[in-house]
Amino acid sequence: MWQPETLCNISAHHDGSPLYVSDPSPGLGERVEVFVRTAAALGVERLYVRTSPDGEPRFTEAKIDRASEDETWWRVPVEIVNPECGYRFLLHTARGPLWLNASGLRRTEVTDAADFTLTAYPPPPTWAADAVIYQIFPDRFARSGRPRGPLPGWARPAAWDEPIPYGRPEALQQIYGGDLWGVADRLDHIADLGADLIYLTPFFPARSNHRYDATTFDGVDPLLGGDEALKALTARAHARGMRVIGDITLNHSGDAHDWFVSAMGEPRAPERDFYYVDGDDYATFAGVRTLPKFDHRSAELRRRLDRVISRYPDEFGLDGWRVDVAQSAGRHGGVELNDRVAADTRAALGEGRLLLAEHQFDASAALRGGGWHGTMSYAGFARPVWSWLALERATEFWGTPGPIPLYGGQDVVEVMRDHAARIPWRSYTHNLTLLDSHDTARFRSIAGRDRQLLGAALLFTLPGLPMVFAGDEVGVEGVHLEDGRRPFPWDEESWDRRTYSTYRELVALRKSRQALRRGGLRWLRADDDVLLFERAVPGETMLVQVSRASHAPAPAPAALSCLTGGPDLRPGESMPADGPAFHVWEVAR
C-alpha cells in the first residue's frame, strides 16, 4: 500500500524553477519574488524567508499569494545584495517551527550548506537548457574514407569490427580510423535521434587514441582530418541547428607536448614554469609519467591556455568546451587555484558559449555560479541510477572500487537530493546527466536492455542536460571503459530497434515538453522499486513514474490531489503497477 511515510516530503515545496522563482537569473540589486507551496494539512500559520545580505541574517514575512482547500501558495520578495544569495524558509505551524531548505523539510536547525541559492553571475547560454547531448569518441564513430596519410609510429591499425583488447596497453594504441569528416557525413543519424549538441572527445594530436595526452594545442590531429575537418563539421552542424563542443585538459598535457619538450630541454625556457619541474623530475596526473601536470601559477601558461579556449570557438566554430579532470586543474599540494582556473576559463570563453567540466564526486564547491556552468553528474545522477538498476554487481563502480551497491528508490532520491541541495538550481539544471560515457562500461552491459530503457527514462525526464554516448541508442555494449569505446555499428541490421525507437521517443518527448526541459522537480514517491516525480513550469505539469519491478498500485487522487490539483486520472483509479516500465502523464488542470 502507498502509505504517507512513503511520500517524499511533499507537504512543502520550493525550488529554483520558474514556477517558484520570478527570475532565476537576477542581477545585483534586483528583487526576486519567490514562492512556497504548502499542504493545508501541514497547518502553516506564518512563513518567513531567511536571507543573509552581507552576512547579516534577515527574516522577511511572506504573504499568501493564493489558496485552495488543499494547499496554500506563499509569496515573498528576496533582494539580491551579493553575487550569491542563499535563502531558506521558516514555517510556523500549530505543531511547532519547521525549516525548509533544498534538502527538504526539517524540524531542527539547519546549516547554510543546503540553502536555496540564487546567483547574480551571468547565466549559461539560453540554448543550453533545451539541449540533448550526443557524445562522440572520434576514432570510433565513422570513417569518411578520405586520405589521412601514414599512421604515426605509436598507432596500430584495426579493422572496424576488431575487438578492443581492453585492459592491455595496446588498447590505447588501436586506431580504427574514424575522423571528423565521418562525423560530418553522419549528422543525419544524430538529427534523426533528436540530439542537437555534439560533444567531441579530444581532437588534438596525441600519442594515444583517447588524445588526453596532447602533443600540441595548435591544430586538429591530421588523423581526424585536420583543421579543415573541424571547421566543416561545425559549419554543417550549425546549418542544421546543431552545436558542437570540444574537450580539453587544463590539468596536464602529454609528455610529448611542445611546451613540455621545451620545459625539459631548456631550463631557461618560459615553458619551464608551465610545469612542476624539479631537476629531471616533474609532477604528473595520477602518477602517469606521460601526463605532466600544469602549474597554473604561471601567468604565461594561463595566457596561452586562455588563447586556446577562445581560439577554437572564434576560428573553428566551437560552441563551448568540456574540461577534463577539472577537479584537479590548478591544485597541487599547497597550490589551490582551481576556482581561478574555472573563472579565467569562463572569461576567456565568453558569453553565449557552454562550459562544462568533468567532476567525479561532490562538485558543489565548483558550481557556485562564477566558473563552470555545470559538471558531469557522475555522483548526483549516474552512480545512484547504476545502484538502483544494475544487475551485475561485481562490475567496477566508476570512481569507486566495486561492487556496485544495491539501492532502493529511497536511496536514489536521498543521493540525488543531497547532491542537488548543495548547488544553485541553475547549476543543477546545467549539469550533464549521463548513464555512461567513454570513461565507463556501457550501462547496458551492467543493467541489461530493459533496465537500460528505465535509465533512459530517468535521463530524459529529470533535470539536467541529458547525454547519450554514441551507440547507446542502438544497443552497443562494453564491460570496461575501453571496451565501451567500440566502433559504432553502421549495419542497421545489428541495431536493437526497440532501444533505438525508445530513445527517439524519449528525446522527442523531452523536446515537446517545456516542463521536462526547464521545470521544477518534486519527488512524490520513492519505494524500493518505484520512483514517481513531478516536473512543472507555469501552465504545464508532467508526472513521471519509473518502476523496476511490479509493485502495489498507488491510489493517485488521494495521494496527489492535495498538491497537484489532481492528475488526469479518474477518481479511484490507481497508478499502473506493471513493471519494469515507465509512464509519463500530463496533469490536467
Secondary structure, 3 states (H helix, E strand, C coil): CCCHHHCCCCCEECCCCCCCECCCCCCCCCEEEEEEEEEHHHCEEEEEEEECHHHCCEEEECEEEEECCCEEEEEEEEECCCCEEEEEEEEEECCEEEEEECCEEECCCCCHHHCEEEECCCCCCCCHHHCCEEEECHHHCCCCCCCCCCCCCCCEECCCCCCCCCCCHHHHCEECCCCHHHHHHCHHHHHHHCCCEEEECCCCCCCCCCCCCCCCCCCCCHHHCHHHHHHHHHHHHHHCCCEEEEEEECCECCCCCHHHHHHHHCCCCHHHHHECEECCEECEECCEEEEEEECCCCHHHHHHHHHHHHHHHHHHCCCEEEEECCCCCCEECCEECHHHHHHHHHHHHCCCCEEEECCCCCCHHHCCCCCCCEEECHHHHHHHHHHHHCCCCCCCECCECCCCCCCCHHHHHHHHHHHHHCCCHHHHCCCEEECCCCCCCCHHHHHHHHHHHHHHHHHHHCCCEEEEECCHHHCCCCCCCCHHHCCCCCCHHHCCHHHHHHHHHHHHHHHHCHHHHHCEEEEEEECCCEEEEEEEECCEEEEEEEECCCCCCCEHHHHHHHHHCCCCCCCCCECCCCCCEEEEEECCC
